[in-house]
Amino acid sequence: PLARLGPIALVHGGAVMCLFALEAVRFQEPGKRMETLGVELIITSYAGLLLAITVQLRWIAGADAGYLVLGSLLVTAKAGDVGAYTLGRLFGHHKMTPRLSPQKTWMGAIGAILGAGVGSWAWLQFATPRFDPAWTPPDAVWSIVYGVVIGVLGIVGDLCESLIKRDVGRKDSAVLLPGFGGILDLLDSVLFAGPVALLLWRFLPLATWM
């Protein structure tokens, strides 16, 4: 399944080349085009390439387990978000990055890791036999390891999204779902953790049915 990344890399490379060529054609005077090109490259890589790699989870453990694997990423990342919000609101007094994201606390980070670990274990433990009664859930240790890694990456992804918004002076990443910080705030942890989740499903003994 990792061989599918070859065409994705080619498409991404072609998109980068086209964007450079387009900005070369548009060039009129210094100081105009590189900022636009930088934004376009970030969009292509951050929202395009990372999402395209994440989608490969659909096939990494077999076609029949595609939604189980994708669900593991979504449930784990969102469980981390819930854990971060809960512990952060209840016990968060020490700011983690006050300049970048004033609402983030160290207790919230601990909550994210704990929530992701529990969410990963629960999903893989109870959802696996729902997809196929003959499938055995992975060992609890590996399920928790998977969740902890996704939880840590979710924190980093959230901070990277805060970097984008903070640097351009915006509270929300888009007008869609503004109460949650914009659509990218709901996807940042998933996008950032997706490529690593693909590797974890490839090299950890999670797919016990293969």
Backbone bond lengths (Angstrom), bond angles and torsions (degrees), N, CA, C in turn:
res aa  C-N    CA-C-N  psi(-1)  N-CA   C-N-CA  omega(-1)  CA-C   N-CA-C  phi
1 P - - - 1.470 - - 1.525 114.17 -
2 L 1.347 117.66 -29.85 1.457 119.03 179.20 1.519 112.22 -65.52
3 A 1.342 117.11 -18.97 1.464 119.93 177.86 1.520 111.34 -64.74
4 R 1.327 117.67 -19.90 1.471 120.80 178.06 1.525 111.74 -65.50
5 L 1.331 116.91 -17.91 1.463 119.66 -179.62 1.520 111.95 -70.58
6 G 1.343 117.33 -18.60 1.454 120.15 178.71 1.519 113.03 -59.26
7 P 1.346 118.83 -55.34 1.469 119.81 176.97 1.527 113.11 -59.35
8 I 1.344 117.10 -35.44 1.466 119.54 178.52 1.523 110.47 -62.88
9 A 1.333 116.30 -42.60 1.467 120.01 178.40 1.523 110.97 -63.29
10 L 1.327 117.02 -39.71 1.464 120.15 179.11 1.527 111.29 -64.67
11 V 1.330 116.63 -43.46 1.468 120.16 179.47 1.526 110.24 -64.53
12 H 1.322 116.52 -42.46 1.466 119.47 178.96 1.522 110.85 -63.57
13 G 1.338 116.75 -43.77 1.458 119.61 177.05 1.518 112.18 -60.46
14 G 1.326 116.77 -41.96 1.458 120.29 177.67 1.516 112.23 -63.63
15 A 1.344 116.89 -38.45 1.462 120.36 178.55 1.523 111.05 -64.88
16 V 1.325 116.77 -40.87 1.470 120.54 177.78 1.524 110.68 -62.29
17 M 1.321 116.27 -44.17 1.467 120.29 179.20 1.522 111.14 -62.07
18 C 1.327 117.26 -42.98 1.468 121.18 -179.75 1.530 111.35 -64.60
19 L 1.338 116.34 -40.25 1.463 119.52 179.60 1.525 111.09 -65.08
20 F 1.323 117.18 -42.17 1.463 120.45 176.94 1.521 110.66 -61.78
21 A 1.333 116.64 -45.81 1.466 120.71 -178.78 1.520 110.92 -63.50
22 L 1.341 117.13 -40.23 1.462 120.69 -179.67 1.516 111.40 -63.96
23 E 1.334 117.02 -42.87 1.459 119.76 179.57 1.528 111.32 -69.27
24 A 1.337 116.93 -29.52 1.471 119.41 175.12 1.521 110.63 -65.63
25 V 1.326 117.12 -38.75 1.466 121.20 178.36 1.525 110.63 -68.51
26 R 1.324 117.12 -36.69 1.459 121.61 -177.50 1.529 113.27 -77.82
27 F 1.315 118.73 -12.22 1.463 121.88 -172.19 1.533 111.74 -59.11
28 Q 1.358 115.29 130.14 1.453 121.45 176.56 1.525 111.75 -124.00
29 E 1.341 116.47 -42.51 1.455 121.03 -178.74 1.524 109.21 -153.35
30 P 1.333 117.98 157.42 1.471 120.26 -178.53 1.530 111.71 -62.48
31 G 1.335 115.07 149.62 1.453 120.66 173.57 1.505 116.28 91.11
32 K 1.326 118.89 9.64 1.461 120.95 -176.35 1.522 113.24 -115.27
33 R 1.313 116.99 -42.80 1.456 120.05 -164.48 1.531 114.96 -89.28
34 M 1.333 119.14 -30.92 1.457 119.81 -173.86 1.527 112.14 -68.01
35 E 1.317 117.09 -34.39 1.459 119.11 177.40 1.532 110.52 -64.58
36 T 1.324 116.01 -44.23 1.464 120.22 177.38 1.517 110.81 -62.86
37 L 1.333 116.52 -43.64 1.459 120.50 179.46 1.526 110.89 -62.33
38 G 1.320 117.36 -40.81 1.455 120.34 178.74 1.518 112.08 -60.48
39 V 1.328 117.05 -43.09 1.462 120.87 177.89 1.520 110.64 -63.74
40 E 1.318 116.77 -42.88 1.469 120.51 -179.70 1.527 111.32 -63.97
41 L 1.321 116.99 -38.79 1.464 120.03 178.94 1.524 111.58 -68.67
42 I 1.335 116.69 -36.81 1.467 119.96 176.71 1.524 110.20 -64.11
43 I 1.326 116.63 -44.06 1.469 119.98 179.08 1.521 110.48 -61.51
44 T 1.343 116.09 -45.03 1.460 120.26 -178.38 1.526 111.77 -62.86
45 S 1.320 117.13 -40.23 1.456 120.84 -176.50 1.524 112.35 -83.91
46 Y 1.330 116.38 -46.94 1.460 120.73 -173.77 1.525 111.55 -72.21
47 A 1.318 116.20 -54.00 1.460 119.58 -177.23 1.518 112.46 -87.06
48 G 1.320 117.57 -25.71 1.460 120.36 -176.61 1.516 113.40 -93.41
49 L 1.328 116.63 -60.92 1.469 120.49 -174.62 1.528 111.96 -66.19
50 L 1.337 117.36 -47.06 1.463 119.30 -178.63 1.525 111.12 -62.51
51 L 1.330 116.94 -39.43 1.467 119.63 178.85 1.520 111.27 -67.09
52 A 1.340 116.94 -40.12 1.460 120.86 179.63 1.528 111.13 -63.23
53 I 1.330 116.73 -38.23 1.465 119.98 177.57 1.525 110.23 -69.71
54 T 1.319 116.75 -41.45 1.463 120.68 -179.89 1.518 111.88 -60.01
55 V 1.309 117.11 -37.52 1.467 121.24 -179.02 1.525 111.55 -62.36
56 Q 1.331 117.55 -23.17 1.463 119.94 179.77 1.526 113.04 -65.96
57 L 1.327 117.41 -11.34 1.460 120.51 172.41 1.521 111.43 -59.35
58 R 1.312 115.53 -21.86 1.471 120.32 -179.18 1.522 111.77 -60.82
59 W 1.356 118.01 -24.78 1.462 120.69 -174.29 1.528 113.63 -121.40
60 I 1.326 118.67 -6.62 1.462 120.46 -169.41 1.531 112.84 -65.05
61 A 1.326 118.61 -28.85 1.469 121.39 -178.71 1.520 111.64 -115.43
62 G 1.321 116.71 23.48 1.456 120.74 -178.31 1.512 110.85 101.77
63 A 1.326 116.41 146.01 1.464 121.04 -175.89 1.522 112.38 -61.01
64 D 1.322 117.92 -35.76 1.464 120.61 -178.16 1.520 112.70 -68.82
65 A 1.318 117.21 -22.83 1.470 121.19 -177.88 1.521 112.27 -102.07
66 G 1.312 117.12 11.15 1.461 120.06 -174.22 1.512 113.90 -57.03
67 Y 1.325 116.40 -48.14 1.462 118.90 -176.64 1.525 111.98 -75.47
68 L 1.314 117.13 -25.72 1.467 120.11 172.96 1.525 109.96 -64.07
69 V 1.325 116.86 -43.84 1.467 121.45 -178.30 1.525 110.51 -70.09
70 L 1.329 117.34 -46.28 1.462 119.63 176.89 1.525 110.95 -60.82
71 G 1.325 115.54 -40.54 1.456 119.18 178.09 1.511 112.36 -62.54
72 S 1.344 116.68 -34.59 1.462 119.11 179.27 1.518 111.23 -61.12
73 L 1.317 117.20 -38.84 1.461 120.36 179.30 1.524 110.69 -69.50
74 L 1.333 116.47 -47.91 1.458 120.18 -177.25 1.527 111.64 -64.30
75 V 1.341 116.60 -47.32 1.460 120.16 -178.72 1.528 110.64 -64.43
76 T 1.329 116.61 -43.83 1.464 120.13 -178.63 1.525 111.27 -63.92
77 A 1.323 116.65 -46.72 1.472 120.06 -179.03 1.520 111.30 -63.66
78 K 1.327 117.47 -43.60 1.460 120.06 -178.97 1.523 111.81 -72.58
79 A 1.342 117.54 -32.58 1.461 119.49 174.14 1.525 110.01 -63.94
80 G 1.333 116.17 -36.11 1.460 119.90 174.41 1.515 111.85 -63.40
81 D 1.323 117.05 -40.49 1.465 120.49 177.57 1.521 111.32 -63.04
82 V 1.335 116.09 -42.11 1.467 120.08 178.90 1.528 110.98 -64.62
83 G 1.341 116.30 -43.05 1.458 119.94 177.88 1.511 112.18 -62.69
84 A 1.325 116.36 -40.23 1.462 120.23 179.17 1.517 111.02 -64.74
85 Y 1.312 116.87 -43.89 1.468 120.58 -179.65 1.528 110.84 -64.81
86 T 1.340 116.38 -43.37 1.457 120.21 -175.43 1.523 111.94 -66.42
87 L 1.327 117.29 -55.46 1.461 119.49 -178.54 1.526 111.71 -68.93
88 G 1.345 115.59 -33.18 1.458 118.55 178.41 1.522 112.31 -63.94
89 R 1.336 116.16 -41.41 1.462 119.26 179.51 1.521 112.25 -72.50
90 L 1.316 117.12 -34.73 1.461 120.79 -176.30 1.528 112.92 -81.07
91 F 1.323 116.55 -41.68 1.464 119.71 -170.67 1.530 113.39 -129.80
92 G 1.315 118.19 4.49 1.458 119.72 -174.66 1.521 112.80 -79.44
93 H 1.320 116.68 106.85 1.466 121.35 178.78 1.518 112.08 -119.52
94 H 1.315 117.34 -22.60 1.463 120.96 -177.08 1.530 109.22 -104.12
95 K 1.316 115.63 115.40 1.454 121.24 -177.78 1.531 110.50 -68.75
96 M 1.316 115.52 141.12 1.454 120.31 -179.75 1.526 110.85 -87.60
97 T 1.320 116.70 -50.47 1.470 121.30 178.41 1.533 108.00 -138.46
98 P 1.329 118.19 78.59 1.470 120.49 -172.14 1.524 114.48 -60.00
99 R 1.307 117.60 -31.02 1.469 119.01 179.99 1.516 111.95 -78.49
100 L 1.313 116.29 -38.31 1.465 119.95 -176.51 1.520 111.64 -82.60
101 S 1.326 117.33 -46.48 1.458 121.60 -177.27 1.526 108.30 -145.93
102 P 1.333 117.70 90.83 1.467 121.29 -172.88 1.528 114.17 -61.11
103 Q 1.331 118.44 -22.96 1.457 120.38 -177.90 1.527 113.44 -83.43
104 K 1.315 117.47 -13.09 1.468 121.06 -177.89 1.535 110.30 -79.12
105 T 1.328 116.44 132.66 1.451 121.59 178.44 1.530 109.63 -126.46
106 W 1.329 115.16 162.30 1.461 119.46 178.13 1.526 110.85 -66.89
107 M 1.310 117.69 -35.29 1.455 119.64 177.04 1.527 110.56 -67.13
108 G 1.315 116.30 -34.94 1.454 119.45 175.23 1.517 111.63 -64.22
109 A 1.338 116.71 -37.04 1.463 120.38 177.33 1.526 110.81 -64.56
110 I 1.342 116.00 -41.12 1.463 119.36 176.71 1.523 110.33 -63.35
111 G 1.329 115.93 -40.64 1.460 119.78 177.14 1.507 112.65 -62.36
112 A 1.324 117.15 -36.77 1.460 120.86 178.37 1.521 111.15 -63.61
113 I 1.321 116.47 -43.38 1.466 120.67 -179.00 1.529 110.43 -67.98
114 L 1.340 116.23 -44.62 1.461 119.43 178.82 1.528 111.33 -64.18
115 G 1.329 116.23 -45.54 1.462 119.89 -179.97 1.513 112.43 -62.13
116 A 1.330 116.52 -40.55 1.462 119.95 179.38 1.528 111.09 -66.73
117 G 1.335 116.69 -40.56 1.461 119.46 178.78 1.512 112.51 -63.12
118 V 1.330 116.30 -44.56 1.466 120.54 178.84 1.527 110.67 -68.09
119 G 1.312 117.08 -42.93 1.460 120.35 -179.81 1.518 112.37 -62.75
120 S 1.327 116.49 -41.30 1.464 120.39 178.29 1.526 110.90 -63.33
121 W 1.325 116.06 -47.29 1.467 119.96 -179.87 1.529 110.95 -60.67
122 A 1.334 116.69 -45.83 1.462 120.32 -177.45 1.523 111.33 -64.13
123 W 1.328 116.75 -43.23 1.462 119.55 -178.87 1.523 111.38 -64.07
124 L 1.314 116.66 -50.58 1.455 119.67 -177.25 1.530 111.93 -69.02
125 Q 1.312 117.28 -31.59 1.457 120.89 -179.56 1.533 111.50 -70.56
126 F 1.320 116.75 -45.20 1.462 119.95 -171.78 1.529 113.79 -100.07
127 A 1.333 117.68 -26.30 1.465 119.35 -178.34 1.519 112.49 -84.13
128 T 1.333 117.77 -30.05 1.468 120.42 -176.41 1.520 112.68 -56.09
129 P 1.345 120.61 -51.66 1.467 118.76 179.12 1.520 113.67 -69.35
130 R 1.321 118.11 -16.51 1.460 120.57 176.32 1.522 111.30 -70.01
131 F 1.323 116.02 -31.54 1.458 119.98 178.77 1.519 110.55 -76.99
132 D 1.320 117.05 -36.93 1.461 121.54 177.06 1.528 107.56 -156.50
133 P 1.342 118.28 117.94 1.466 120.25 -178.50 1.526 113.61 -59.19
134 A 1.327 117.21 -21.53 1.466 119.97 179.97 1.528 112.74 -81.58
135 W 1.321 117.83 -11.29 1.461 120.61 -178.21 1.524 110.28 -82.04
136 T 1.317 115.52 138.20 1.461 122.45 176.88 1.530 109.40 -99.12
137 P 1.314 118.49 130.72 1.469 119.78 177.50 1.525 110.63 -60.53
138 P 1.310 117.60 149.76 1.476 119.73 176.95 1.514 110.92 -65.07
139 D 1.314 115.41 162.00 1.455 120.94 178.73 1.529 109.96 -58.30
140 A 1.333 115.99 141.61 1.465 121.23 -176.20 1.521 112.21 -57.21
141 V 1.329 116.77 -35.63 1.470 119.68 -179.04 1.513 110.81 -61.42
142 W 1.341 116.47 -46.36 1.456 119.79 -178.75 1.521 111.44 -69.88
143 S 1.306 117.23 -33.87 1.462 120.27 176.55 1.526 110.52 -62.81
144 I 1.326 116.49 -42.42 1.460 120.54 -179.67 1.522 110.76 -70.87
145 V 1.339 117.36 -39.95 1.467 120.32 176.46 1.525 110.09 -58.34
146 Y 1.323 115.61 -45.90 1.466 120.58 177.13 1.530 110.69 -56.89
147 G 1.334 116.07 -45.83 1.453 119.55 -178.94 1.517 113.07 -65.47
148 V 1.320 117.03 -40.92 1.466 120.49 -179.14 1.527 110.61 -63.59
149 V 1.332 116.57 -43.72 1.470 119.77 178.88 1.523 110.56 -62.25
150 I 1.333 116.97 -45.38 1.467 120.26 178.56 1.525 110.25 -63.40
151 G 1.336 117.27 -37.72 1.461 120.12 178.49 1.512 112.61 -62.59
152 V 1.332 116.70 -43.94 1.471 120.43 178.31 1.521 110.58 -63.34
153 L 1.321 116.39 -44.72 1.464 120.08 -179.81 1.529 111.17 -66.80
154 G 1.325 116.44 -32.19 1.455 119.19 176.32 1.519 111.60 -63.08
155 I 1.334 116.62 -39.40 1.471 120.53 176.66 1.526 110.51 -61.93
156 V 1.325 116.30 -46.00 1.471 120.63 179.80 1.526 110.31 -62.92
157 G 1.335 116.28 -43.53 1.465 119.67 179.15 1.512 112.02 -62.06
158 D 1.326 116.69 -38.71 1.462 120.57 178.01 1.519 110.99 -64.93
159 L 1.324 116.61 -40.27 1.465 120.06 178.26 1.531 111.35 -66.80
160 C 1.328 116.37 -36.86 1.469 119.74 178.28 1.524 110.74 -65.66
161 E 1.322 117.18 -38.08 1.458 120.09 175.55 1.517 110.83 -65.48
162 S 1.340 116.76 -38.91 1.463 120.43 176.07 1.527 110.87 -63.03
163 L 1.331 116.78 -36.08 1.462 121.05 177.44 1.522 111.26 -58.59
164 I 1.331 115.78 -44.81 1.468 119.52 -179.55 1.524 110.31 -62.25
165 K 1.327 116.52 -49.50 1.467 120.03 -176.86 1.522 111.71 -67.51
166 R 1.337 116.85 -41.09 1.451 119.67 -177.75 1.526 111.46 -66.57
167 D 1.327 116.62 -38.63 1.460 119.78 -175.84 1.519 111.87 -71.21
168 V 1.328 117.33 -29.14 1.472 119.43 179.70 1.527 111.64 -99.90
169 G 1.339 116.98 4.03 1.453 120.55 174.97 1.510 114.34 70.78
170 R 1.324 117.22 37.61 1.471 120.99 179.93 1.518 110.20 -119.20
171 K 1.331 116.76 140.60 1.460 120.79 177.18 1.521 111.43 -81.28
172 D 1.343 115.93 -38.39 1.462 121.21 -179.15 1.515 109.51 -115.83
173 S 1.333 115.86 147.10 1.460 119.75 -179.83 1.517 112.26 -77.80
174 A 1.336 117.39 -17.20 1.465 121.03 179.52 1.519 108.36 -164.99
175 V 1.337 116.40 165.19 1.465 120.08 178.87 1.519 111.00 -75.17
176 L 1.328 118.43 -16.92 1.454 121.59 177.40 1.522 109.42 -76.80
177 L 1.341 117.04 126.45 1.470 123.28 -178.65 1.527 111.52 56.70
178 P 1.338 118.10 54.02 1.468 120.08 -176.85 1.522 113.37 -65.07
179 G 1.330 118.96 -30.00 1.453 120.91 -179.42 1.511 113.25 -63.76
180 F 1.334 116.37 -20.69 1.459 121.28 178.93 1.528 112.18 -102.16
181 G 1.321 117.16 6.86 1.454 120.49 -179.35 1.513 113.44 95.03
182 G 1.329 117.14 5.04 1.466 119.83 -178.00 1.514 111.35 102.16
183 I 1.323 115.58 165.12 1.463 120.66 -174.60 1.519 112.07 -62.96
184 L 1.331 118.09 -35.46 1.457 119.84 -178.67 1.524 112.36 -68.59
185 D 1.331 117.42 -25.19 1.460 119.80 177.07 1.529 111.15 -66.92
186 L 1.317 117.19 -26.03 1.463 120.16 176.82 1.522 111.73 -83.18
187 L 1.332 116.81 -19.59 1.464 120.41 -175.74 1.517 113.69 -108.62
188 D 1.333 118.11 -9.84 1.472 119.19 -170.64 1.524 112.29 -60.21
189 S 1.340 117.56 -45.25 1.463 119.45 -179.31 1.521 111.50 -66.63
190 V 1.342 116.87 -36.25 1.465 120.96 179.41 1.523 110.66 -68.82
191 L 1.330 117.47 -44.83 1.461 120.99 -179.57 1.520 111.60 -62.68
192 F 1.323 116.53 -42.12 1.458 120.15 -176.02 1.517 111.79 -73.10
193 A 1.331 116.65 -34.88 1.456 120.40 -177.26 1.525 113.15 -87.17
194 G 1.335 117.23 -18.21 1.458 120.69 -174.08 1.525 115.31 -55.49
195 P 1.332 119.64 -51.45 1.467 119.59 -179.64 1.524 113.14 -61.05
196 V 1.345 117.41 -37.06 1.465 119.76 178.27 1.519 110.30 -71.04
197 A 1.338 117.28 -37.09 1.468 120.31 176.02 1.524 110.30 -58.75
198 L 1.323 116.82 -37.99 1.466 120.85 177.98 1.529 110.47 -60.02
199 L 1.323 116.52 -44.52 1.467 120.30 178.77 1.526 111.57 -67.49
200 L 1.319 116.94 -38.62 1.457 119.74 179.28 1.526 111.40 -63.54
201 W 1.315 116.69 -41.05 1.465 119.80 177.87 1.524 111.39 -69.30
202 R 1.308 116.56 -23.51 1.463 119.45 178.54 1.526 111.78 -80.40
203 F 1.338 118.11 -37.31 1.461 120.18 -169.76 1.525 114.72 -111.64
204 L 1.330 118.76 -16.62 1.466 120.12 174.72 1.527 110.09 -91.90
205 P 1.330 118.02 152.60 1.482 120.57 179.58 1.513 112.15 -78.55
206 L 1.334 116.37 62.59 1.456 121.58 -180.00 1.520 112.21 -92.40
207 A 1.330 115.72 -37.80 1.479 120.33 -178.67 1.526 108.88 -87.43
208 T 1.311 116.38 79.62 1.461 121.44 -175.87 1.517 112.41 -69.65
209 W 1.315 118.25 -15.12 1.457 122.04 -177.34 1.524 113.24 -86.78
210 M 1.333 117.06 -3.06 1.467 119.50 -178.43 1.535 110.64 -97.92
